[in-house]
Amino acid sequence: MRVQLVTGATVAAAVAVLGVPAGLLWWWLVPRAEVIVAPDGTTHPGPLPEALFAADGYFAVITAGVGLVCGYLAYIAQYRWSARLHTDLRLVVLVGLAVGAVLGALFAWAVGVAADLPGVERALEETEPGQVVPAPLGIRAYGALVFWPFLALTQYGLVDLVSVLRGDLAVDSAGDFGDVASTEEVNGPAGGDERSREEPPTAAP
């Protein structure tokens, strides 16, 4: 049980940390919509309000790509760990991947907004009412947050399905290796038995 808990926590942490570079990449790439500063300091959509949703599209594309990569790499890591430890870790890694992907998407959102906030505040302080400033970075369609976990789990499940159909599961490989090793321990190397049968007994002088 300790191995499963450590493995799941490691996968969740490793995937969640990827939210930091993903959020910075989102902040760096996304085009900014423009908003109009009102006399009371608030902002209103500019001439192209649909541009405000570009941030959602960029976030969805970036996190979708990260999710696909995470799902594939998580299964590859699981395969090697399972073969080495002779333990089926598929479900544990799947749960860790799901938790990490959800946290990673939230981290990416928070990091991108935090990176953009100082520039937005400075622009608002230096701009007169009625002028146009870049809109604050944010997500308006919260469905964009599910792309990372959904595609990560889908990728993981597809690779696992291929392994099942091919009969190429890590636990099977580990079990076969263990059976061979136990057979050699009991009966000894096969070559030794053949040599004992081939060599005739020596006669006593």
C-alpha positions, -999 to 999 in steps of 0.1 A, spaced: 0 0 0 29 24 8 43 19 -28 9 27 -43 4 59 -22 39 71 -30 35 64 -67 1 82 -69 14 112 -50 45 114 -72 25 113 -104 0 139 -91 28 163 -80 48 159 -112 18 166 -134 5 195 -113 39 213 -114 35 215 -152 8 240 -146 34 267 -139 51 267 -173 18 261 -190 4 292 -174 34 313 -183 32 300 -219 -5 309 -220 2 344 -207 30 349 -232 12 337 -263 -24 349 -259 -34 380 -278 -50 407 -257 -84 421 -263 -90 458 -256 -113 473 -231 -124 509 -224 -117 525 -191 -148 541 -175 -147 572 -153 -152 551 -121 -121 530 -129 -140 500 -142 -136 486 -178 -161 478 -205 -156 457 -236 -140 474 -266 -150 473 -303 -143 436 -306 -158 419 -275 -155 384 -290 -117 388 -288 -121 384 -250 -127 347 -256 -94 342 -274 -78 336 -240 -101 306 -235 -92 291 -269 -54 295 -263 -58 280 -228 -77 250 -241 -52 243 -269 -21 246 -246 -36 225 -218 -49 199 -243 -14 194 -257 0 191 -222 -27 166 -213 -19 144 -242 18 143 -234 11 137 -197 -12 108 -204 14 91 -226 44 97 -204 24 86 -173 16 53 -188 52 47 -200 64 55 -165 38 32 -150 48 4 -172 84 5 -161 76 9 -124 51 -20 -125 77 -43 -142 104 -33 -118 83 -36 -87 62 -66 -99 30 -47 -89 1 -35 -110 2 3 -107 -22 12 -135 -51 23 -114 -29 42 -89 -12 61 -117 -45 69 -133 -59 84 -101 -27 104 -96 -28 116 -132 -64 128 -128 -57 147 -96 -25 162 -110 -42 172 -143 -70 190 -124 -45 208 -102 -23 216 -132 -51 233 -150 -60 254 -120 -23 263 -115 -20 273 -151 -50 296 -148 -38 311 -116 -2 316 -128 -13 332 -161 -36 356 -143 -10 365 -117 17 371 -143 -6 395 -162 -20 414 -132 9 438 -126 8 451 -162 -29 455 -161 -29 475 -129 -1 497 -141 -20 504 -174 -52 513 -155 -33 537 -133 -17 555 -162 -48 556 -185 -74 583 -185 -111 575 -186 -124 568 -221 -91 554 -233 -84 518 -244 -62 494 -225 -55 457 -228 -81 435 -211 -71 415 -180 -62 379 -188 -87 354 -176 -110 325 -185 -147 333 -192 -157 298 -204 -148 275 -176 -151 245 -197 -116 252 -209 -103 239 -176 -114 203 -184 -93 198 -215 -62 189 -196 -76 162 -174 -100 149 -200 -73 144 -227 -47 131 -202 -71 104 -190 -82 96 -226 -46 92 -238 -38 71 -208 -68 48 -214 -61 44 -251 -25 34 -245 -36 10 -218 -62 -5 -241 -36 -11 -268 -14 -29 -242 -43 -51 -231 -53 -60 -267 -16 -69 -274 -12 -88 -242 17 -66 -233 10 -56 -198 39 -48 -174 26 -72 -147 25 -101 -172 61 -94 -181 71 -92 -145 52 -123 -137 68 -143 -165 103 -131 -154 95 -142 -118 83 -176 -129 115 -182 -149 136 -171 -120 118 -193 -95 121 -223 -119 158 -218 -121 162 -216 -84 143 -249 -79 157 -270 -108 189 -251 -114 200 -239 -149 187 -260 -177 222 -263 -192 235 -279 -161 209 -308 -163 218 -314 -200 255 -316 -192 248 -340 -163 229 -363 -187 255 -361 -214 286 -367 -193 289 -405 -185 300 -414 -150 337 -420 -146 348 -454 -135 367 -458 -102 404 -467 -106 
